[in-house]
Amino acid sequence: MADLKGRSIASSYKNLLQSSSEISSTNLKQIQSGSGNALAMKLSTDKAVFTKVGIGNTGTVPDGLLHIMSTSAGTVTASSSADEAVLESSGSSGLSILSGTSSSGNLFFGDANDNDVGRISYDHSSDSFSFTTNGSTSMTLDKNSNLRVNGTVSQSEDRYILEEYFHNLPYMDIQSTEVTQTSSATTTVTSHTKHVRITTVANDLAANDFQEFQLTNNMIHTKSHVSAVLVDTSAALADNAMVNVMAYDIGNGDCKIRISNGGVDIASMTFTIQVTVDPHIDANPNWVVSGTNAADISTIYDTAVAGASFQTGSSDNDQIILHPKIANLGNNSDILNVSPWRNINFYSDNQVELNIAVSTKTDITNQAIWAGMKTSRVGDYTTNDDQAYFLYATDDDLGALTTNGNLHFIYSIGGTDYITDLGITVTANTVYRLRIAFDENRKISVFVNNIQYGLVTSATAGGATESVSTTKSLAMTSSVNLRPVVALQNLSAATRYFGVSFIKISRVLS
């Protein structure tokens, strides 16, 4: 109603609101100005109807029938396909549905045939989401993040996807397990690996002669099948010479390797022998282990957490590093096209997403765990100019950290390191599902156990925290090929253990 002070009734009447007749029932009456112009409002004794309503719009025209604005989001308007209710803010915005602890919160989607043919419902009694299509529940997400789908699940055809669940255990890459015999042709050779390439000392074999030595290998047991073949010699063999290599006397932890020849004398030379323990048990074709004092016997299936378990040696700075296969067949140089994990490019430009499940064991002291994407396999964050990985380290051997008991995320751009203390205290016997996602602008979002954590955008020595969980990284360097790696390193003289349940990676096709 207009202010009547100092005005005559006649002049004030035009500034009053009025209805077409007295509002005395539940029938809606049009509200008019004092001059008789219809306004965007109708009233009755028990309801009010408005053509459009803006709350907090500060004079701007509402985008929809109801437009609630805390602050302007900028030069953007709601789509005409979804403008009946609009929530707007320059920051985060949202809608809360608050329900009883044993009730549900619901969004219903209806049409002329069925007023709830589609539904999204959150059941607070079971802490589960359910999604309804065509009147029936089609999908349920429970409180343990288990998704049950009453239909067919199809993967995106727009992304290239690799998944590794370690149905075959990864072992040392063959080119990394080369041993040279010392002292004499009978000196014992030790290598606890599934594949080992042995170079003997020089042997001068007379006609119909032989020489043998013991191979100590903890992967061998009494039922093992051990294959030994000659692959090279340090000097040329005569055309009619014949060298035979065999493995025999196979027992728990060792066997004998015999080298013999036929009726032609063989001049002094070294022999290179390839030994494979239980070749019928396939090694992982895509992933291998390496690192200081790493060994194949350190790779087993976990009994507590599904997946593979790895252990280091017992000396300070011993490592077990899990990474894509780089070579095979004992060659001394990298072989192309060994594994898509290695040979497909995973640039930040490719909108790469990496998911890794790592589990800690009972003892989490004096160790470092790193997992993510790097240009090398080294854990020290000062080594690589470009990288994006999670790091837990109980001291600063791999670079200074703000709180050594916490999980950090490190990304580096052209040699500048951006270190975020995620504020997650790493605990024993815990599974950590780690996710790194690059967007179309080469910026990173990170998640731990499905919770997003913000990343710092300023380089601070030792790292800093980021309070806004949705803050992404700065744009990563273009066209740098980052490869996945997961590793464990001792930070004191004691064996350490950790588990890896899966490693999954995907990227856009081009």
C-alpha positions in Angstrom: 0.0 0.0 0.0 1.3 3.5 -0.8 2.1 6.0 1.9 -1.0 8.3 2.4 0.9 10.9 4.5 0.4 14.4 3.1 -1.8 13.2 0.2 -5.4 13.5 -0.6 -7.5 10.3 -0.8 -8.1 10.9 -4.5 -4.4 11.1 -5.5 -3.4 8.3 -3.1 -5.9 5.9 -4.4 -4.1 5.3 -7.6 -1.0 4.1 -5.7 -3.0 1.5 -3.7 -3.3 -2.2 -4.6 -6.8 -3.5 -5.0 -8.7 -6.6 -6.2 -11.5 -6.8 -8.7 -13.8 -7.5 -5.7 -13.5 -8.2 -2.0 -11.2 -11.1 -1.2 -13.5 -13.1 1.0 -13.2 -16.7 -0.2 -10.8 -19.3 -1.5 -11.5 -18.1 -5.1 -8.5 -16.3 -6.5 -9.0 -12.6 -7.3 -6.8 -10.6 -9.6 -4.7 -7.9 -7.9 -4.7 -4.5 -9.6 -3.0 -1.2 -9.2 -5.1 1.7 -8.1 -5.5 2.7 -11.8 -7.0 -0.7 -12.5 -4.0 -2.3 -14.2 -3.6 -6.1 -13.6 -0.5 -7.1 -11.6 1.5 -10.3 -11.6 -0.4 -11.6 -8.5 -3.7 -13.2 -7.5 -4.9 -13.7 -4.0 -7.6 -15.6 -2.1 -8.1 -16.2 1.6 -5.9 -19.3 1.6 -3.4 -18.9 -1.3 -1.4 -16.5 -3.5 -0.4 -16.9 -7.1 2.5 -15.0 -8.9 3.3 -14.9 -12.5 7.1 -14.8 -11.8 9.0 -14.5 -8.5 12.6 -13.3 -8.0 14.3 -13.6 -4.6 17.6 -11.7 -4.2 17.6 -10.7 -7.9 18.2 -7.0 -7.1 15.9 -5.7 -9.8 16.9 -8.1 -12.6 14.2 -10.0 -14.5 13.8 -13.6 -13.1 15.1 -16.3 -15.5 12.2 -18.5 -14.6 8.9 -18.7 -12.7 11.0 -18.9 -9.5 14.5 -17.4 -9.5 16.5 -17.4 -6.3 19.8 -15.6 -6.5 22.4 -15.1 -3.8 24.9 -13.5 -6.2 25.0 -13.3 -10.0 26.8 -16.2 -11.7 27.7 -13.8 -14.6 26.4 -13.5 -18.1 24.4 -16.7 -18.1 20.7 -17.4 -18.2 18.8 -20.6 -17.5 17.9 -22.9 -20.4 14.3 -22.6 -21.5 14.1 -26.4 -21.0 14.8 -26.0 -17.3 13.7 -22.6 -16.1 10.7 -23.2 -14.0 12.9 -22.9 -10.9 16.4 -21.4 -11.0 19.0 -21.3 -8.2 21.9 -19.0 -8.9 25.2 -18.0 -7.2 28.6 -16.8 -8.2 30.0 -19.7 -6.1 28.5 -23.0 -5.3 24.8 -23.3 -5.4 22.3 -26.0 -4.5 19.0 -27.3 -3.2 18.6 -29.1 0.1 16.0 -31.8 0.8 15.9 -32.5 4.5 14.1 -35.6 5.7 13.6 -37.7 8.8 16.3 -40.2 9.8 14.2 -43.1 8.7 12.4 -41.5 5.8 13.4 -40.6 2.3 14.0 -37.5 0.2 12.6 -37.6 -3.3 12.6 -36.0 -6.7 9.7 -37.2 -8.9 9.4 -36.9 -12.7 5.9 -37.3 -14.1 3.7 -36.9 -17.1 0.1 -37.1 -18.1 0.2 -40.9 -17.8 2.1 -41.3 -14.6 3.0 -38.7 -12.0 6.1 -40.5 -10.8 7.3 -42.5 -13.8 10.8 -41.4 -13.0 12.2 -40.9 -9.5 15.5 -40.2 -7.6 15.1 -41.2 -4.0 17.5 -41.2 -1.1 16.5 -43.6 1.7 18.0 -42.4 5.0 17.2 -45.6 6.8 19.6 -47.6 4.5 21.7 -44.6 3.2 21.1 -45.6 -0.4 20.2 -43.9 -3.6 17.7 -45.5 -5.9 16.8 -44.4 -9.5 13.5 -45.3 -11.1 12.8 -45.4 -14.8 9.4 -46.4 -16.4 8.0 -46.8 -12.9 10.5 -49.5 -11.7 13.8 -49.2 -9.8 16.5 -49.5 -12.3 19.6 -48.7 -10.3 20.6 -48.6 -6.6 23.8 -47.1 -5.1 24.2 -48.4 -1.5 26.2 -46.8 1.4 29.2 -48.9 0.6 29.4 -47.4 -2.9 28.2 -50.7 -4.5 26.1 -50.1 -7.6 23.4 -52.6 -8.5 22.0 -52.1 -12.0 18.9 -54.0 -13.2 20.0 -54.0 -16.8 23.1 -53.9 -19.1 26.0 -51.7 -18.3 27.9 -50.4 -21.4 31.3 -48.6 -21.3 31.8 -45.4 -23.1 32.7 -45.7 -26.8 34.5 -42.3 -26.6 37.4 -43.4 -24.4 40.2 -45.9 -24.6 40.2 -48.0 -21.4 42.9 -50.2 -19.8 42.2 -52.2 -16.6 44.6 -54.3 -14.5 43.4 -56.5 -11.6 46.6 -58.6 -11.5 45.0 -61.9 -12.5 48.7 -62.7 -13.4 51.4 -61.6 -11.0 53.9 -59.1 -12.2 57.6 -60.1 -12.0 60.9 -58.5 -12.8 61.4 -57.5 -16.4 63.8 -59.9 -18.0 66.4 -57.3 -19.0 66.6 -56.4 -15.3 67.5 -59.9 -14.1 70.9 -60.5 -15.6 73.5 -62.3 -13.5 77.2 -62.8 -14.3 78.9 -65.9 -12.7 81.9 -65.1 -10.6 85.2 -67.0 -9.8 84.8 -70.3 -11.7 82.5 -72.3 -14.0 81.2 -74.2 -11.0 80.4 -71.1 -8.8 76.8 -71.0 -7.6 74.6 -68.4 -9.2 71.8 -66.8 -7.1 68.8 -65.0 -8.6 65.3 -65.2 -7.0 63.4 -64.4 -10.2 61.1 -66.1 -12.5 63.3 -65.3 -15.5 67.1 -64.9 -15.3 69.7 -64.5 -17.9 73.1 -66.0 -16.7 76.4 -65.2 -18.3 79.0 -67.9 -17.2 82.7 -67.4 -16.7 84.8 -68.7 -19.6 84.6 -72.5 -20.2 87.0 -74.5 -22.3 85.1 -77.7 -23.1 86.9 -80.6 -24.6 85.1 -83.0 -26.9 82.2 -84.8 -25.1 82.9 -82.7 -22.0 80.4 -80.9 -19.7 80.4 -78.3 -16.9 77.7 -77.5 -14.4 76.9 -75.1 -11.6 74.0 -74.6 -9.1 71.3 -72.0 -9.5 69.9 -70.9 -6.2 66.4 -69.5 -6.7 63.6 -69.5 -4.0 60.9 -69.6 -6.7 62.0 -73.2 -7.5 60.3 -76.1 -5.7 60.4 -79.8 -6.1 57.5 -79.8 -8.6 58.8 -76.9 -10.7 59.4 -77.1 -14.4 62.7 -75.2 -15.1 63.7 -74.4 -18.7 67.3 -73.6 -19.6 68.4 -72.7 -23.1 71.6 -71.3 -24.7 71.0 -67.8 -26.2 74.5 -66.5 -26.9 78.3 -67.2 -26.8 81.2 -64.8 -26.5 83.0 -66.4 -29.5 81.9 -68.1 -32.7 81.1 -71.8 -32.6 82.5 -74.1 -35.2 79.9 -75.2 -37.7 79.9 -78.8 -36.5 80.0 -77.9 -32.7 77.0 -78.7 -30.6 76.3 -77.1 -27.1 73.5 -78.5 -24.9 72.1 -76.8 -21.8 69.8 -78.5 -19.4 68.3 -78.0 -15.9 68.1 -81.0 -13.6 68.3 -82.1 -9.9 65.4 -79.7 -9.2 64.6 -79.2 -5.5 63.2 -76.7 -3.1 65.1 -73.5 -3.7 67.7 -74.6 -6.3 68.6 -76.8 -9.3 71.7 -77.6 -11.4 72.5 -76.1 -14.8 74.6 -78.4 -17.0 76.5 -77.3 -20.2 77.8 -80.1 -22.4 79.1 -80.5 -25.9 79.4 -83.2 -28.6 82.5 -84.6 -30.2 84.1 -81.3 -31.2 86.4 -79.3 -28.8 85.0 -75.9 -27.9 87.5 -73.1 -27.3 87.3 -71.0 -24.1 84.3 -68.8 -24.2 81.4 -67.6 -22.0 77.9 -68.9 -22.4 74.7 -66.8 -22.0 71.8 -69.0 -20.7 68.2 -68.1 -20.3 66.4 -69.8 -17.4 62.7 -69.7 -16.8 61.0 -71.1 -13.7 57.6 -72.7 -14.3 57.0 -71.2 -17.8 53.4 -72.7 -17.7 52.5 -70.1 -15.1 52.1 -66.9 -17.1 53.7 -63.7 -15.9 51.7 -60.5 -16.2 52.1 -59.4 -19.8 51.7 -55.7 -19.0 53.2 -54.9 -15.6 56.6 -55.6 -14.0 58.4 -54.9 -10.8 61.8 -53.2 -10.3 63.6 -51.2 -7.7 66.6 -51.5 -5.4 66.8 -55.1 -4.2 63.4 -56.0 -5.7 62.8 -59.7 -6.3 60.1 -61.8 -7.9 59.5 -63.7 -4.6 58.3 -60.4 -3.2 55.2 -60.6 -5.3 52.3 -62.7 -4.0 48.5 -62.6 -3.9 47.1 -60.9 -0.8 45.1 -62.8 1.7 43.6 -59.8 3.5 42.7 -57.4 0.7 41.8 -58.6 -2.8 44.7 -58.1 -5.2 48.5 -58.4 -5.2 50.8 -57.8 -2.3 54.4 -56.6 -2.6 57.3 -56.4 -0.2 60.6 -54.7 -0.2 64.0 -56.0 0.8 65.2 -55.4 4.4 67.8 -52.7 3.8 67.3 -48.9 4.1 66.0 -47.5 0.8 65.1 -50.9 -0.7 62.2 -50.5 -3.1 59.5 -52.4 -4.9 58.2 -50.4 -7.9 55.3 -51.5 -10.1 55.2 -50.0 -13.6 54.3 -50.9 -17.2 56.4 -53.5 -18.9 59.2 -52.0 -21.0 61.0 -55.0 -22.6 60.9 -58.8 -22.9 62.9 -61.8 -24.1 66.1 -60.7 -22.4 66.9 -57.8 -24.8 69.2 -55.1 -23.5 67.2 -52.3 -25.0 63.6 -51.2 -24.8 61.2 -53.0 -27.2 58.4 -51.1 -28.8 54.8 -52.4 -28.8 55.3 -54.6 -25.7 52.3 -53.3 -23.8 49.6 -50.7 -24.5 50.2 -49.3 -20.9 53.6 -48.3 -22.1 53.1 -47.5 -25.8 49.8 -45.6 -25.8 50.4 -41.9 -25.1 48.8 -40.6 -21.9 49.3 -36.9 -22.3 47.5 -34.4 -20.0 45.9 -33.2 -23.3 44.2 -36.6 -23.6 41.8 -36.0 -20.6 43.4 -39.0 -18.9 41.8 -40.6 -15.8 43.8 -42.9 -13.5 42.3 -45.0 -10.7 44.5 -47.0 -8.3 43.6 -48.9 -5.1 46.4 -49.1 -2.6 46.2 -50.8 0.8 48.5 -50.2 3.7 49.6 -53.0 6.1 50.0 -53.3 9.8 53.3 -51.3 9.9 53.2 -47.9 8.1 56.3 -46.5 9.8 59.6 -45.5 8.1 58.3 -45.9 4.5 57.2 -44.0 1.5 54.4 -44.9 -0.9 53.8 -43.1 -4.2 51.2 -43.6 -6.9 50.3 -41.6 -9.9 51.7 -40.5 -13.2 55.4 -39.6 -13.8 58.0 -39.3 -16.5 60.2 -41.6 -14.4 59.7 -44.1 -11.6 61.6 -42.1 -9.0 59.7 -41.2 -5.8 61.6 -37.9 -5.1 59.4 -35.1 -6.4 62.4 -32.9 -7.2 63.5 -35.4 -10.0 60.7 -34.9 -12.6 59.9 -31.6 -14.3 56.3 -32.8 -15.0 54.4 -35.3 -12.9 51.1 -35.8 -11.0 51.1 -38.3 -8.1 50.1 -39.0 -4.5 52.9 -39.3 -1.9 53.0 -40.6 1.6 56.5 -40.4 3.3 57.3 -40.6 6.9 60.4 -38.5 6.5 61.8 -36.0 3.9 64.0 -38.3 2.0 61.8 -37.9 -1.1 61.4 -34.2 -0.7 60.2 -31.9 2.1 56.6 -32.3 3.2 54.6 -30.3 5.7 53.2 -33.2 7.7 54.9 -36.5 7.1 52.0 -38.5 8.5 49.6 -37.1 5.9 48.9 -38.0 2.3 50.1 -35.3 -0.2 49.4 -34.7 -3.8 52.2 -33.3 -6.0 52.0 -31.9 -9.5 54.9 -30.3 -11.3 54.8 -28.0 -14.3 58.1 -27.4 -16.1 60.1 -28.0 -13.0 57.9 -26.0 -10.5 56.4 -28.3 -7.8 52.9 -27.6 -6.4 52.5 -29.7 -3.2 49.1 -30.1 -1.5 48.8 -31.5 2.0 45.5 -33.3 1.6 45.0 -33.4 5.4 44.5 -37.2 5.3 46.3 -39.0 8.1 47.5 -42.3 6.6 46.5 -45.3 8.8 47.4 -48.9 8.9 45.4 -51.7 7.3 43.4 -49.2 5.1 42.5 -49.2 1.5 43.0 -45.9 -0.3 41.2 -45.6 -3.7 43.2 -42.8 -5.5 41.9 -41.1 -8.6 43.5 -38.5 -10.8 41.4 -36.8 -13.6 42.7 -34.4 -16.2 40.0 -32.2 -17.8 40.0 -30.7 -21.3 42.1 -27.7 -20.1 44.8 -30.1 -18.7 43.8 -29.3 -15.2 43.7 -32.0 -12.5 41.0 -33.0 -10.0 41.9 -35.5 -7.3 39.8 -37.9 -5.3 40.6 -40.2 -2.3 37.9 -42.8 -1.6 35.5 -40.9 -3.8 35.9 -37.6 -1.9 37.3 -34.7 -3.9 40.2 -32.7 -2.4 41.3 -29.2 -3.7 44.8 -28.6 -5.0 47.0 -25.6 -4.3 47.9 -23.3 -7.2 50.9 -21.6 -5.6 54.3 -23.2 -5.1 55.0 -23.4 -1.3 58.0 -25.1 0.1 56.9 -28.3 1.8 53.3 -27.8 0.6 50.1 -26.2 1.8 46.5 -27.0 2.2 43.6 -26.0 0.0 40.2 -25.4 1.8 38.0 -25.4 -1.4 37.6 -29.0 -2.3 36.8 -28.3 -6.0 39.9 -26.3 -6.7 41.8 -27.8 -9.7 45.4 -27.7 -10.5 47.0 -25.2 -12.9 47.2 -26.3 -16.5 49.7 -29.1 -16.9 52.4 -29.0 -19.6 51.1 -30.0 -23.0 52.3 -33.2 -24.9 54.3 -34.7 -22.0 53.8 -38.4 -21.8 53.1 -39.4 -18.2 53.2 -43.1 -17.3 51.5 -44.8 -14.3 53.6 -46.0 -11.4 53.0 -47.4 -7.9 55.8 -47.9 -5.4 56.9 -48.6 -1.9 60.3 -47.7 -0.4 61.9 -48.4 3.0 63.1 -45.4 4.9 64.9 -47.6 7.4 66.4 -51.1 7.5 63.3 -53.2 7.7 61.0 -55.0 5.2 57.8 -53.2 4.3 54.6 -54.4 2.7 51.7 -52.9 0.7 48.9 -54.1 -1.6 47.6 -53.0 -4.9 44.1 -54.2 -5.9 43.8 -52.6 -9.3 45.1 -49.9 -11.7 42.8 -48.5 -14.3 43.5 -45.8 -16.9 41.4 -44.2 -19.7 41.8 -41.4 -22.2 39.8 -39.9 -25.1 40.4 -41.7 -28.4 42.2 -38.8 -30.0 
